[in-house]
Every structure is written in C-alpha cells, then in structure tokens.
Amino acid sequence: MSDASSAPDATTVVTVYPMTGRQLFFNVPHAICEECDLTVRLVQRVASDLPNVEVRIKPWFNNVFDALRRGGWHPPVVTIDGKVTTQGVVPDEDRLRRALANDG
C-alpha cells in the first residue's frame, strides 16, 4: 500500500496569508499592504504555469493562529505545504518557481 503523498502526481499546496481585503468583521484597505496584492497575483501566476499546484488564499487576521503556528508573523506570508517560504515581502519569482519545482 503506497502513501498518497509519495505519489508522483501529489498536489503541492501554496497558501498565501494576506492582511488586506475582508478580515473578520472589517475591511483592510489595499493601500495598507500593497505587497499582499502583488504576492497573491504572483503566486497565482506562477502556480498556473506549473502542474499539480493548488493555491489557497487565507485572510491573515481570520487565520492568525494557523499563520503564527507555521511561523508567519508578518503578512503577506507564503507557505509551501505548510512551511513558510517568505513573509513581509513579495517573493522573488525565480526562487518561488524553484521552490515549487523542488517540492513538486
């Protein structure tokens, strides 16, 4: 019996925790964190070019305990399969692509 995570077509999950937009019961203006919007767009664009990559967008305030548990203190936080890749900055596209290629 083989483990599903060891299958060659296993999906890599990239999660972005932005702090803009709808958060809990209030709305955070996009001007507060321009990096958040840029990060979401970059991750979605890179993921669309790669097979077996799923992107999840989780508002940081709504998921603060999950983000903190993974070490994500400063939004935007990007995790690949639960491990923090970047936080507080827009990821470098080439490094993100390499990280996804190595993980996938």
C-alpha positions in Angstrom: 0.0 0.0 0.0 1.5 3.3 -1.0 1.3 6.6 0.7 -0.7 9.2 -1.3 1.9 12.0 -0.5 4.6 9.9 -2.2 2.6 9.6 -5.4 4.2 11.4 -8.4 1.1 13.4 -9.0 0.7 14.7 -5.4 -0.5 18.2 -5.2 1.7 21.0 -3.7 -0.3 23.4 -1.7 0.8 27.1 -1.7 -1.0 29.2 0.9 -0.9 33.0 1.0 -2.0 34.9 4.1 -2.6 38.5 3.1 -3.8 41.1 5.5 -5.8 43.2 3.0 -9.4 42.8 2.0 -12.2 41.3 4.1 -10.8 40.4 7.6 -13.1 39.2 10.4 -15.7 41.9 10.6 -13.8 44.7 8.9 -12.2 45.6 5.6 -8.4 46.4 5.4 -7.7 48.8 2.5 -5.3 47.5 -0.1 -3.1 50.6 0.3 -2.1 49.2 3.8 -0.3 46.3 2.2 0.5 46.6 -1.5 2.8 43.7 -1.1 -0.2 41.5 -0.2 -1.9 42.0 -3.6 1.3 41.7 -5.5 2.1 38.4 -3.7 -1.3 36.9 -4.4 -1.1 37.8 -8.1 2.5 36.5 -8.3 1.7 33.2 -6.6 -1.4 32.6 -8.7 0.5 33.4 -11.9 3.4 31.0 -11.1 1.1 28.3 -9.9 -0.9 28.5 -13.2 2.3 27.6 -15.1 3.0 24.5 -13.0 1.2 21.2 -12.8 -0.3 19.9 -9.5 0.0 23.2 -7.6 -3.0 24.4 -5.6 -3.2 28.0 -4.3 -5.1 28.8 -1.2 -5.7 32.4 -0.1 -6.5 32.7 3.7 -7.0 36.2 5.2 -4.3 36.6 7.8 -6.5 38.0 10.6 -9.1 35.3 10.1 -6.4 32.6 10.3 -3.9 34.3 12.6 -3.4 31.2 14.8 -2.7 29.0 11.8 -0.3 31.5 10.3 1.5 32.1 13.6 1.7 28.3 14.3 3.6 28.0 11.0 5.9 30.9 11.9 4.1 33.5 9.8 4.3 36.7 11.8 4.4 39.4 9.1 1.9 39.3 6.2 1.9 38.6 3.4 3.0 35.1 4.4 3.6 32.4 1.8 3.8 28.8 2.7 4.5 25.8 0.6 3.0 22.6 2.1 2.8 24.3 5.5 6.4 25.6 5.6 7.0 29.4 5.5 8.7 30.4 2.3 8.5 34.2 2.6 6.9 36.7 4.8 6.6 40.5 4.8 7.9 40.8 1.2 6.8 39.9 -2.3 8.6 36.6 -3.1 11.2 36.5 -5.8 9.5 34.8 -8.8 12.5 32.7 -9.8 13.0 31.5 -6.2 9.3 30.7 -5.9 9.4 28.7 -9.1 12.5 26.8 -7.9 10.9 26.1 -4.5 7.8 24.7 -6.2 9.7 22.7 -8.7 11.8 21.1 -5.9 8.8 20.4 -3.8 6.5 19.1 -6.5 
